[in-house]
């Protein structure tokens, strides 16, 4: 009996670890009203080596050329309908709560909202979540060893 319980607990822990590493964007891929992009470390290296990330940004003004080598994965999800926006916001808030993110910036101006959340890890692995709401809702999630200062330099272009 104890052996069965031990095996059950081990299987539960393995499945929890596997689901925690699953990309956030995966739940929206192929669904109507969503556009999803996931970029891995190899693609980041390739784009940064060609100089593309220093000149061109993701989702407006986010230029990550200065810290692309510190990114393990970048996920972008955009919702184009009100139902999709609601679903994306709900999933983001659940993700923020379950991963214990800290609110870094929260701006609400003329119906446009933008928020940045951060989760820093003990092993220098960090997650930054950028959530923007206007007519559409979009989220950018950056996984890696970059810091808030790296991210600030990428947004303002100051580095």
C-alpha positions in Angstrom: 0.0 0.0 0.0 2.8 2.5 0.9 4.5 1.6 -2.4 1.4 2.4 -4.4 1.0 5.7 -2.6 4.6 6.6 -3.2 4.3 5.8 -6.9 1.1 7.9 -7.1 2.8 10.9 -5.4 5.8 10.6 -7.7 3.6 10.5 -10.8 1.7 13.5 -9.5 4.9 15.5 -9.0 6.2 14.6 -12.4 3.0 15.6 -14.1 3.0 18.9 -12.2 6.6 19.6 -13.2 5.8 18.8 -16.8 2.7 21.1 -16.9 4.6 24.0 -15.2 7.0 24.0 -18.1 4.4 23.9 -20.8 4.2 27.2 -22.8 1.4 29.6 -21.8 0.6 30.2 -25.4 -0.1 26.6 -26.1 -3.6 26.8 -24.7 -4.6 29.4 -27.4 -2.9 27.9 -30.5 -5.4 27.1 -33.2 -8.3 28.8 -31.5 -10.4 31.3 -33.3 -9.7 34.9 -32.2 -6.1 34.3 -31.1 -2.7 34.8 -32.8 0.2 33.0 -31.0 3.9 33.2 -31.5 6.5 31.2 -29.5 10.2 31.9 -30.2 12.8 29.7 -28.6 16.4 30.3 -27.7 17.9 29.1 -31.0 15.6 31.4 -33.0 16.5 34.3 -30.7 20.2 33.7 -31.2 19.7 33.5 -35.0 17.7 36.8 -35.1 20.1 38.7 -32.8 23.1 37.5 -34.8 21.6 39.0 -37.9 20.9 42.3 -36.2 17.1 42.1 -36.6 16.3 42.5 -32.9 18.2 45.7 -32.4 16.3 47.6 -35.2 12.9 45.9 -35.1 10.7 45.4 -32.0 8.0 43.0 -30.9 4.6 44.4 -30.2 5.4 48.1 -30.8 8.4 49.4 -28.9 9.9 46.3 -27.2 13.4 46.0 -28.7 15.2 43.1 -27.2 18.4 43.1 -29.2 20.5 44.1 -26.1 19.4 41.1 -24.1 18.3 38.4 -26.6 21.1 36.1 -25.5 19.5 36.0 -22.0 16.1 34.9 -23.3 15.1 31.2 -23.2 11.7 31.6 -24.7 9.4 34.4 -25.8 5.7 34.0 -26.1 3.2 36.4 -27.7 -0.5 35.9 -27.6 -3.0 38.5 -29.1 -6.7 38.3 -28.9 -8.8 40.0 -31.6 -12.4 39.5 -30.3 -14.0 40.5 -27.0 -14.6 36.8 -26.1 -11.0 36.0 -26.9 -9.8 39.0 -24.9 -11.9 37.9 -21.9 -10.4 34.3 -22.1 -6.9 35.7 -22.4 -7.3 38.0 -19.5 -8.7 35.2 -17.3 -5.8 32.9 -18.2 -3.3 35.7 -17.5 -4.7 36.4 -14.1 -4.7 32.7 -13.2 -1.1 32.4 -14.4 -0.1 35.5 -12.5 -1.7 34.2 -9.3 -0.5 30.6 -9.6 3.1 31.7 -10.3 3.1 34.4 -7.6 4.1 37.3 -9.9 4.9 40.7 -8.5 3.3 43.8 -10.1 6.0 46.1 -11.4 4.1 48.6 -13.4 0.4 49.2 -13.9 -0.9 52.1 -16.1 -4.5 52.9 -17.0 -4.9 55.9 -19.3 -7.9 56.7 -21.5 -9.1 53.1 -21.6 -5.7 51.8 -22.5 -4.2 49.6 -19.8 -0.6 48.2 -19.6 0.9 46.1 -16.9 4.2 44.5 -16.3 4.6 41.6 -13.8 7.8 39.9 -12.8 8.7 36.6 -11.1 12.3 36.2 -10.2 13.8 32.8 -9.5 16.5 31.6 -7.1 18.5 30.2 -10.0 18.5 33.5 -11.9 15.6 32.3 -14.1 13.1 35.1 -14.4 9.7 35.5 -16.1 8.3 38.9 -17.2 4.7 39.2 -18.3 3.7 42.3 -20.3 -0.1 42.6 -20.5 -1.7 45.3 -22.8 -5.4 46.1 -23.2 -6.8 48.5 -25.7 -9.2 47.5 -28.5 -7.4 44.1 -28.4 -5.7 42.3 -25.6 -2.1 41.0 -26.0 0.4 39.5 -23.7 4.2 39.0 -24.1 5.8 36.5 -21.7 9.6 36.5 -21.6 11.4 33.6 -19.9 15.2 33.7 -19.2 18.0 35.3 -17.1 17.3 38.9 -18.2 16.7 41.4 -15.5 14.2 44.3 -15.1 17.0 46.7 -16.1 17.5 44.7 -19.3 13.8 44.9 -20.0 13.7 48.6 -19.3 16.5 49.3 -21.7 14.7 47.3 -24.4 11.5 49.3 -24.0 13.1 52.7 -23.8 16.0 52.0 -26.1 18.3 53.5 -23.5 20.9 50.7 -23.5 
